[in-house]
Amino acid sequence: MKKEQLKRDERRALSMLCEELPALRALCAAEPEGKLLLLSEIETKARARAPIHPLLSRLVGVNVTGPVRGLGRGLPGAGAGRADEETFGCPDQACDRIAETVPAGPAPHCAITGLPMRRN
């Protein structure tokens, strides 16, 4: 049972990293160099599909798989429109991130690998 929980925690951590990577990069660029180096290590491990949960939790200062995770999402309803018929998932199914595109917009890419996400 513990092994399955660790696997779920890693999937959630990878999902969070992929979704929040641009914001994490911007935040870490404004922090001491150690944060940027830690993020770089996390990205390298994530691309290799090695465990990142403990490092990511250390970077953001909280358990990233707990009930409150991720960076701010902004105001509900603000931002670009969403196409509800078109969703995309992780290219190699390593995480649970689901991305929606803006109507008639380009297909999203995985922030970690750079690969196009697969259509669900």
Sequence and secondary structure as in RCSB ss.txt:
>XXXX:A:sequence
MKKEQLKRDERRALSMLCEELPALRALCAAEPEGKLLLLSEIETKARARAPIHPLLSRLVGVNVTGPVRGLGRGL
PGAGAGRADEETFGCPDQACDRIAETVPAGPAPHCAITGLPMRRN
>XXXX:A:secstr
 HHHHHHHHHHHHHHHHHHHHHHHHHHHHTS HHHHHHHHHHHHHHHTT   HHHHHHHHTS TTSSS SS   S
TT SS   TT EEE TTS S  EEE  TT    B TTT  B EE 
